[in-house]
């Protein structure tokens, strides 16, 4: 892959990410998009659960395995190192697209607050959660996180400089504000179906396990004592709750 091709590849992947991110908001919130978490013809509940769990498992495996340093060392022998992050983002988007396409609705209502005060509050939290997700990426290094810095540096024949460990913005309150935003967005539903509840429960379990038992192990190995101190001082997901975990 030439330098110009790698740069173009990174730009295309970033556009795919933006489209996928916007579609994810509509998918979870049942807004505008043609196929959402509650749309479609319901099938047998047991089969729907099996299919949905399989889809979420594909995403979890892709997202976790490709993020591990050992996988990256092998993977970058096949693809240019500058394109590694963009490829990870692309594979994540494809895994999400599979969920969007094949998710099976389970419409049984768990709760429905409609346009009540509770419903409006949950709607505001839903949008707030997505805002936290996106804004948190800029509090570290948005361009690095989504592979643009790497392919641009490669184009200019430079080595990409990755951000140092910093505690800025929401990262002073929680260690993983991006995941906090996702959790808020997934659970803040004015109308919660059984299918949405399944999605929220499984993704919450995955986030907790992947972040606390996989990602943080890599961060400790990479950053060292500074991250251990940070972990003791700042909770993982909820401000003021769970320091040291």
RARA-V313223 format. One line per field, one symbol per residue. ss: DSSP state (H for helix, E for strand, - for the rest). phi: phi as a letter, one per 40 degrees, with the letter a starting at -180 (. if undefined). psi: psi as a letter, one per 40 degrees, with the letter a starting at -180 (. if undefined). A space follows every 10 residues. Layout:
ss=???
phi=???
psi=???
//
This chain:
ss=--HHHHHHHH HHHHHHHHHH HHHHHHHHH- ---------- ----HHHHHH HHHHHHHHHH HHHHH---HH HHHHH----- HHHHHHHHHH HHHHHHHHHH HH------EE EE----HHHH HHHHHHHHHH HHHHHHHHH- -HHHH--HHH HHHHH----- --------HH HH-E--HHHH HHHHHHH--- EEEHHHHHHH HHHHHHHHHH HHHHHHHHHH HHH-HHHHHH HHH-E--E-- E----
phi=.cccccccdc cccccccdcc cccccccccf bgccbbcbch ccbddccccc cccccccdcc ccccccccdc cccccccbbd dccccccccc cccccccdcd cbdbcbcdcc aacfccdccc cccccdcccc ccdccccccb adccdbgccc ccccccgbcc cccccbbbfc cccbcbcccd ccccccccbd bbcccccddc ccccccdccc ccbbcccccc cccgcccccd cccbccbbdg bgcgb
psi=hidddddddd dddddddddd ddddddddef hdidhadeii hiahdddddd dddddddddd dddddeehdd dddddeedii ddeddddddd dddddddddd dehhigehhd ihebfidddd dddddddddd dddddddeec gddddeeddd dddddefihh hiiihigibe eedidgdddd dddddddghd hhiddddddd dddddddddd ddecdddddd dddbdddddd dddhiddhhe hfie.
//
